[in-house]
Amino acid sequence: MKNKDKLFHQDTNAIRGGYEPTHENEHSEALFLTSSYVFESAEVAAKSFSNEIEANVYSRYTNPTVRSFEQRLALMEEAEQAVATSSGMAASLAVIMALLETGDHIICSRDVFGSTRILMDKYITKFGVEVTYVPLTDLTAWQSAVQPNTKMFFCETPSNPLSEIADLEALSQISKQAQALLVVDNCFCTPVLQKPLQWGADIVVHSATKYIDGQGRALGGAVLGSAQLMDQVQGFLRAAGPTMSPFNAWIFLKGLETLSLRMKAHSASANALAVWLSQHSKVTKVFFAGLPDHPGHSLAKKQQTDFGAVVSFVVEGGREAAWKVIDATQMLSLTANLGDAKTTIVHPATTTHGRLSDESLADAGIEQGLIRIAVGLEDLGDIQDDLELGLSQL
Ligand SMILES: *Cc1c(COP(=O)(O)O)cnc(C)c1O
C-alpha cells in the first residue's frame, strides 16, 4: 500500500495488510518455497547470521510468505507481533516451552481442546510443571487455584462443545494480581469475532487449521502478543522446529482475506439453526451462546461481535438416539473437525471427549444425547433438511 501510515480497518488489513509486492509487481501474494537464502558476500552472510543485519537465513527462522501471514494476522488481532507455527498444538506447546520452567504452575480451564489436555497431563507435567483444572466460568475457582508458583492461566472461550463463555476482563484481573500470563485459545472466534488482547489477555493462540483456512486443507497455528513475549516464543520455535510451512502460510494468508465474510455467514446460519433446533420437538436442550437464555449470552454479547458457529443440542434417548440421528443424516460430514465451509456433525461423548470417564463427562455437562454441529456455509435450508432427516428417526 502506498499510504503506509494510514490506519486501515480490519477488513482492509485482512486483504492488503502485511504484504509488499516483490520486484515482479505481482498482484496476488507470492509463495516463497525455499528452505534457504543466498548472500551477496561472506561478510553479509556473517552479519546475517549474527543478526547484525536483518535478513532471511533459513526458513525455520524466517520465510517471506510466513512473515506476511504473521503480519496480517497481527494487524487483525491488534497484537504487536505474531509467530506462526506448524499447527494449533505447536502454538500452545511453544508458549509453554518458551515461557515456563520446572516448578511453575498452570491453571487451565477444564474443557479445553482434547490434545491440549493430553499435552498438559502427559508431557508438560513430565517436566515438573503443575497443572490445575477449573471450570471455565467459575471465577472463584480460578482465584482459589492461584499458588505462589502460578505463572500462567490458559483458557478457551467459547468452550467446546457447550459454548460456555469466560469473562476475559475478570480473568485478566485475577491473572495480573497473581502475576501470571493469561493465554486465550481464540480458535472458535478468530479475531473477526473476538480480540482477547483487548480484554486484558497477554497471549492469544490459534489453530489456523480451522476458520483461518476455512476449507479444511492445511494445518497451522499462531501465537500473538507483545514483541517481548513473542521474541521468546520465536526463539523456541527457531531452535525446536515446529514452524509453519510456507505453502500453508500462503493458504492461510489468502484465507484471512475472506475470513470476515465467512465468520459473518457462519454465525448467521448458526444463529438461525440454534433457534430452529430450540423449537424442535425432538430436541430437549440447545447450547449456543447466541440464544438469549444461554448463561453466557450477555458476556458473549459484550466481548464478541457475533456468536460463532458451533451449536450443540441434546436429544432424548442418550447415546443410541444421538447415534441414530447422526447416522441418518446424508449430507453433513461426520468428523470432529470444525471451521470448514462444510457443516460437520459429531457425537462428543464418544469421540472428542471419548477419553473422559462417565464421571468426568457428567462433571463437564456432556450428556450421551449431545450432538455437536459446526455450521458451515451450505444453504441453511439444506442443513436443516438433513438434520430433520436425522431427527425424524426418533
Ligand atoms: C483444533 C484445535 C486446536 C489444535 O489445533 P491443530 O491445528 O489441530 O493442532 C486447539 N484448540 C482448539 C480450540 C481447536 O479447535
The ligand as an ORCA input file, in Angstrom:
! r2SCAN-3c Opt
* xyz 0 1
  C      -8.173    -27.821     16.600
  C      -7.947    -27.055     17.825
  C      -6.681    -26.957     18.384
  C      -5.482    -27.666     17.823
  O      -5.158    -27.218     16.554
  P      -4.397    -28.124     15.465
  O      -4.187    -27.171     14.351
  O      -5.286    -29.270     15.153
  O      -3.132    -28.571     16.100
  C      -6.522    -26.198     19.520
  N      -7.578    -25.562     20.087
  C      -8.815    -25.629     19.578
  C      -9.925    -24.910     20.247
  C      -9.047    -26.383     18.432
  O     -10.291    -26.477     17.940
*
